């Protein structure tokens, strides 16, 4: 059990150290060609982010960073 907690902390730290572009490339591009950030409005990216979070099994923090990158 302690090992699982420590491994979870390591994974959380690794995510915290990653940028939106890194997470986007690791999580979004692995399954399909992603659209240009200009393809959707900021509000639409929020909706896409919520939808894809459940499909890609990413955390709230990862989704927040990815969506912030796409909305720039």
C-alpha positions as a Markdown table, in Angstrom:
| # | Residue | x | y | z |
|---|---|---|---|---|
| 1 | Unk | 0.0 | 0.0 | 0.0 |
| 2 | Unk | 2.8 | 2.4 | 0.9 |
| 3 | Unk | 4.5 | 1.6 | -2.4 |
| 4 | Unk | 1.3 | 2.6 | -4.3 |
| 5 | Unk | 1.1 | 5.9 | -2.4 |
| 6 | Unk | 4.8 | 6.7 | -3.2 |
| 7 | Unk | 4.4 | 5.8 | -6.8 |
| 8 | Unk | 1.3 | 8.0 | -7.0 |
| 9 | Unk | 3.2 | 10.9 | -5.6 |
| 10 | Unk | 6.0 | 10.4 | -8.1 |
| 11 | Unk | 3.5 | 10.3 | -10.9 |
| 12 | Unk | 1.8 | 13.5 | -9.6 |
| 13 | Unk | 5.2 | 15.3 | -9.4 |
| 14 | Unk | 6.0 | 14.2 | -13.0 |
| 15 | Unk | 2.7 | 15.7 | -14.2 |
| 16 | Unk | 3.2 | 18.9 | -12.2 |
| 17 | Unk | 6.6 | 19.4 | -13.9 |
| 18 | Unk | 5.2 | 19.1 | -17.4 |
| 19 | Unk | 4.0 | 21.9 | -19.5 |
| 20 | Unk | 0.7 | 22.1 | -21.5 |
| 21 | Unk | 2.5 | 21.5 | -24.8 |
| 22 | Unk | 4.3 | 18.5 | -23.4 |
| 23 | Unk | 1.1 | 17.0 | -22.1 |
| 24 | Unk | -0.8 | 17.8 | -25.3 |
| 25 | Unk | 1.8 | 16.0 | -27.3 |
| 26 | Unk | 2.0 | 13.0 | -25.0 |
| 27 | Unk | -1.8 | 12.6 | -24.5 |
| 28 | Unk | -3.6 | 14.0 | -27.5 |
| 29 | Unk | -1.3 | 13.2 | -30.4 |
| 30 | Unk | -0.8 | 9.6 | -29.4 |
| 31 | Unk | -4.3 | 8.7 | -30.5 |
| 32 | Unk | -5.1 | 11.0 | -33.4 |
| 33 | Unk | -4.0 | 14.0 | -35.4 |
| 34 | Unk | -5.0 | 16.9 | -33.3 |
| 35 | Unk | -6.5 | 20.1 | -34.7 |
| 36 | Unk | -4.6 | 23.4 | -34.7 |
| 37 | Unk | -5.1 | 25.4 | -31.6 |
| 38 | Unk | -6.9 | 28.0 | -33.8 |
| 39 | Unk | -9.5 | 25.4 | -34.8 |
| 40 | Unk | -11.7 | 26.1 | -31.8 |
| 41 | Unk | -12.6 | 29.1 | -29.7 |
| 42 | Unk | -11.4 | 29.2 | -26.1 |
| 43 | Unk | -14.9 | 28.2 | -24.9 |
| 44 | Unk | -15.0 | 25.3 | -27.3 |
| 45 | Unk | -11.5 | 24.1 | -26.1 |
| 46 | Unk | -13.0 | 24.0 | -22.6 |
| 47 | Unk | -15.7 | 21.7 | -23.8 |
| 48 | Unk | -13.3 | 19.6 | -25.9 |
| 49 | Unk | -11.0 | 19.3 | -22.9 |
| 50 | Unk | -13.8 | 18.0 | -20.6 |
| 51 | Unk | -14.9 | 15.5 | -23.3 |
| 52 | Unk | -11.4 | 14.2 | -24.0 |
| 53 | Unk | -10.4 | 14.1 | -20.3 |
| 54 | Unk | -12.7 | 11.1 | -19.8 |
| 55 | Unk | -11.6 | 9.4 | -23.0 |
| 56 | Unk | -7.9 | 9.9 | -22.5 |
| 57 | Unk | -8.0 | 9.3 | -18.7 |
| 58 | Unk | -6.1 | 12.4 | -17.9 |
| 59 | Unk | -6.3 | 14.3 | -14.6 |
| 60 | Unk | -7.9 | 17.7 | -14.0 |
| 61 | Unk | -4.4 | 19.2 | -13.7 |
| 62 | Unk | -3.4 | 17.8 | -17.1 |
| 63 | Unk | -6.6 | 18.9 | -18.7 |
| 64 | Unk | -6.2 | 22.4 | -17.3 |
| 65 | Unk | -2.6 | 22.7 | -18.6 |
| 66 | Unk | -3.5 | 21.3 | -22.1 |
| 67 | Unk | -6.6 | 23.6 | -22.5 |
| 68 | Unk | -4.6 | 26.7 | -21.3 |
| 69 | Unk | -2.0 | 25.9 | -24.0 |
| 70 | Unk | -4.6 | 25.5 | -26.7 |
| 71 | Unk | -6.4 | 28.7 | -25.7 |
| 72 | Unk | -3.2 | 30.9 | -26.0 |
